[in-house]
């Protein structure tokens, strides 16, 4: 993981996802279309224990930042809450990161 801090955007993957979303907006897509395109192009991340949480949390942050709703992302956030494999992975690597990401998830749900 290319992580250098506790903020969600202190992560290479998170920055890549945000940048991709912003590029779709610049191409004229609305926020929901852009998010759907990001999900479509990166759905393999949902299968990767190390990356799925970051991907889902960034999607949730983008929803919140853009004041939009998306039932697919809401469902992914709820499922992430119970993804013990991801949370154990994060906690094993950094308890501070675990707490930061868990706090973010609570804000987004």
C-alpha positions in Angstrom: 0.0 0.0 0.0 1.3 3.4 -0.9 0.0 5.1 2.3 1.9 8.0 4.0 -0.7 9.2 6.5 -4.0 8.6 8.1 -6.2 10.8 5.9 -8.0 8.8 3.2 -6.3 10.8 0.5 -2.9 10.0 2.0 -3.0 6.9 -0.1 -1.9 6.4 -3.7 -5.0 4.3 -4.6 -7.3 6.9 -3.1 -5.7 9.7 -5.1 -5.9 7.7 -8.3 -9.6 7.0 -7.8 -10.3 10.7 -7.0 -8.3 11.8 -10.1 -10.3 9.4 -12.3 -13.6 10.7 -10.9 -12.5 14.3 -11.6 -11.4 13.4 -15.1 -14.9 12.1 -15.9 -16.4 15.3 -14.5 -14.2 17.3 -16.8 -15.4 15.2 -19.7 -19.0 16.3 -19.0 -20.3 13.4 -16.9 -22.5 14.2 -13.9 -21.3 13.0 -10.5 -23.4 9.8 -10.5 -22.3 8.9 -14.0 -18.7 9.5 -13.1 -19.0 7.3 -10.0 -20.6 4.5 -11.9 -17.8 4.7 -14.5 -15.2 4.6 -11.7 -16.9 1.5 -10.2 -17.1 -0.2 -13.5 -13.5 0.4 -14.4 -12.2 -0.6 -10.9 -14.6 -3.4 -9.8 -11.7 -5.8 -9.5 -10.5 -3.8 -6.5 -13.6 -5.1 -4.6 -12.1 -8.6 -4.7 -8.7 -7.5 -3.3 -8.5 -7.6 0.5 -5.8 -5.0 0.7 -7.5 -2.5 -1.6 -11.3 -3.0 -1.3 -11.7 -0.8 1.8 -9.8 2.1 0.4 -11.8 1.9 -2.8 -15.1 1.8 -1.1 -14.2 4.6 1.4 -13.1 6.9 -1.4 -16.4 6.3 -3.2 -18.2 7.2 0.0 -16.1 10.3 0.5 -16.8 11.4 -3.1 -20.5 10.9 -2.4 -20.4 13.1 0.7 -18.1 15.7 -0.9 -20.4 16.1 -3.9 -23.7 15.8 -1.8 -25.1 13.0 -3.9 -26.7 9.7 -3.2 -25.9 6.3 -4.7 -27.5 3.1 -3.4 -24.8 0.9 -4.8 -22.1 2.8 -2.9 -24.3 2.9 0.2 -24.6 -0.9 0.0 -20.8 -1.3 -0.4 -20.2 0.9 2.7 -22.6 -1.3 4.7 -20.9 -4.5 3.5 -17.4 -3.0 4.3 -18.4 -2.6 7.9 -18.7 -6.4 8.2 -15.6 -7.3 6.1 -13.5 -8.8 8.9 -10.8 -9.8 6.5 -10.2 -6.2 5.4 -10.3 -4.8 8.9 -8.0 -7.4 10.3 -5.5 -6.7 7.5 -5.6 -2.9 8.2 -5.3 -3.4 12.0 -2.4 -5.8 11.5 -0.5 -3.2 9.5 -1.4 -0.1 11.6 -3.7 0.3 14.5 -3.8 4.1 13.9 -4.8 3.6 10.3 -7.4 1.1 11.4 -9.0 3.6 13.8 -8.9 6.4 11.2 -10.5 4.3 8.5 -13.1 2.9 10.9 -14.0 6.4 12.1 -14.3 7.5 8.4 -16.7 4.6 7.7 -18.8 5.5 10.7 -19.1 9.1 9.3 -20.1 7.8 5.9 -22.8 5.3 7.0 
